[in-house]
């Protein structure tokens, strides 16, 4: 019997409906979308443009504003390095936060080594940034504000409308990493004039290896420089043969997320209620804000090492700490450290991500197993 999967912030299972849509483009409909001199290519191009429209519809964009990438990491890199003058980094200031995904943090560290000035905003105990601090940190040479819209560890949803308004008032481009937020947070880029959004398919029951960046073409229009060069695909912004099956899958996944938004929200809130009820009497606290992704629970069990708990129940449940692991050591989550500056809390917290294919029976079973594991490890510690 497979473990109950509760790590849906890391990745999601491909929906069968998505796979069904993709399969013809792996077999019979195998044309290159750039080869429009024949029917195979025309067929592939049409499929790409249909998918582009579905993704655009999910965020209120126009299809021409969606540029396909290999994933959100590439989109993050493109948003940062493509939107600034890489030849004038000593006159470039970028504002981000201490709770970003590593795709942002590592890119900013690289630019800082090359001469750019980087400011990382603090996060409070709920994982929220302070808009007053953001306003104070803006300088005459601030070229970009980049913030994770919904955090991948604690699920906190930032005030993206407030952040966008500050950016607009100061004439600064604003980028959001929306990998976790896509289809879960209502975003309308026409009502909220966001400059750029990074998007991912495998967080919304689509395939791995495909993502996109939304690039606003309204005023003030965002102009990006490519970071990949070659055949000039995607209007010269992202060269490389298009991953047609992946794009088709991404489009179908976006369509389903929009269609099932209300149903999913209700389901995940019920899962949360079950967890909270079953954990009554256990010493625990939720990391993050009430204003967080409905499918997220990041739980601190004081005195219980998260890795030990995960190992104890790993045959029955798949979940994670959200911490960064390497072959040599496990690091405390930089997100939780930024929020609490408490290494013990960071090492004693687990991340639970509910998903489309979980059911109430699984959730009941999972919370009983987690509770039992906590009790076993607590008893060992007391002994």
C-alpha positions, 0 to 999 in steps of 0.5 A: 500500500502506498503512503498517503501523499501530503506533500502537494507543495513539492509537486502534485500528481498529474491529473488523468484528464491532463495526461489524456489531453497530452498523450496525442502530442507525444505520439501522433501529433508530434509536430514542432510548433515552429514548423508551420509550413506543414500540417503537423507543425500547424497542429502543434502551434494551434495546441500551444496557442489554445493552452496559452489562452487557458493559462492567460484566462486563469489570471485575467491576462491576454494570451500574448502576455504568456511566455513559456519556460521550463518551469517557475525557476527559469521564470524567476531568473528571467523576471529578475535578470531579464528586467534589469540592465545587467551591464549597469548592476552597480546602479541597480537596487532590487528589493525582495524578502527573506522568505523567498524560494531559493530560485529568487534568493540564489539569483539575487545573491549572484547579482549582488556578487556582480555589484547589484544592491539587494535589500531583503525585507523582514517577515513577521511571525505570520510570514507577512512583510511590512508594507511600511518597511517596503516603502522606506527601502525604496531608493532612486535606483530601485529597479525591481520589487520581487515577492513570493505571492504565496509562500511554499512552506507556510502558505502565507498570502502576501498583500499583493495588491498593496505591494503592486500599488506601492510599486506603481506609485514609485514607477518600479516593476513588480514581480511575484513568484506565483508558483504556489498561488496559481489557481489557488489565489484569485489573481486578475492582472488587469485589476491589479497591474502586476508587471510579471508573474512566475507560473508552474504546471507541476504545482497544479496537477500538470506535468513537470518541466513546464512553466511560464512567465506573465509579462504585462503588455499594458502601460507601463509595458514591461520589456524583458531581455532574453536570458536564453538565446537561439531560434527566437521562439516566444517572440525572442524572449525564450529560445528553444523548441517548445515542449508541446505536450507539456504546454498542452498539459499546462493549459488543461491543468489551468482550465481545471483549476479555474473550473474547480476552484470553489470545490477545492477550497471547500474541501481543503478547509474541511481537511484543516478542520479535521486536523485541528479537531483530531489534534486537540490535546496535543501541544502544537502551533500553526506556523503562518497566517490565517490568510494562507493557502487553504491546502497548507498546514505547517505545524510546530510540535515543540520538543519533537524533531520533525525529521524523526517524526517523518522517518517514524511514519514515512511508510504510511505518509509522505510529507516534508519539513520544507527544510533545505536538504543536502547530502551532507546536512539538513539546514533549518528552514530559512523561512521559519528562521526569518519568521521566528529566529528560533532554530528549535522551532524550525527543526520541529515543524512539518509541512502538510500540503493537501491535494486534489486526490486526497479524501477524508478517509486518508486525512482521518488516518493521516492525522491519527498516525501523526498524533501517534508519532508525536506521542511516541517521540514525546514519551521517548524524550520524557523517558 
